[in-house]
């Protein structure tokens, strides 16, 4: 069983953390798209280093899973305030 942590943050700090994780998910999703299609609309895009679109999608899913867990826990505690 993996160890779990209880971390307490101010709402603003948690919002910053969530925003950063969301950005990482989006970057990995864009990397997968780039590797599949060979181009991307966003000129500021920087491709992440990985071996395949499949790997990029897996990493993006991991970030999205983390976001869902955080959002569920925030909702259980009364939502964003």
NORFENCOR-V173233 format. One record per residue. SS is DSSP state (helix for helix, strand for strand, loop for the rest). Layout:
ss=SS
ss=SS
This chain:
ss=loop
ss=loop
ss=loop
ss=loop
ss=loop
ss=loop
ss=loop
ss=loop
ss=loop
ss=loop
ss=helix
ss=helix
ss=helix
ss=helix
ss=helix
ss=helix
ss=helix
ss=helix
ss=helix
ss=helix
ss=helix
ss=helix
ss=helix
ss=helix
ss=helix
ss=helix
ss=helix
ss=helix
ss=helix
ss=helix
ss=helix
ss=helix
ss=helix
ss=helix
ss=helix
ss=helix
ss=helix
ss=loop
ss=loop
ss=loop
ss=loop
ss=loop
ss=loop
ss=loop
ss=loop
ss=loop
ss=loop
ss=loop
ss=loop
ss=loop
ss=loop
ss=loop
ss=helix
ss=helix
ss=helix
ss=helix
ss=helix
ss=helix
ss=helix
ss=helix
ss=helix
ss=helix
ss=helix
ss=helix
ss=helix
ss=helix
ss=helix
ss=helix
ss=helix
ss=helix
ss=helix
ss=helix
ss=helix
ss=helix
ss=helix
ss=helix
ss=loop
ss=loop
ss=loop
ss=loop
ss=loop
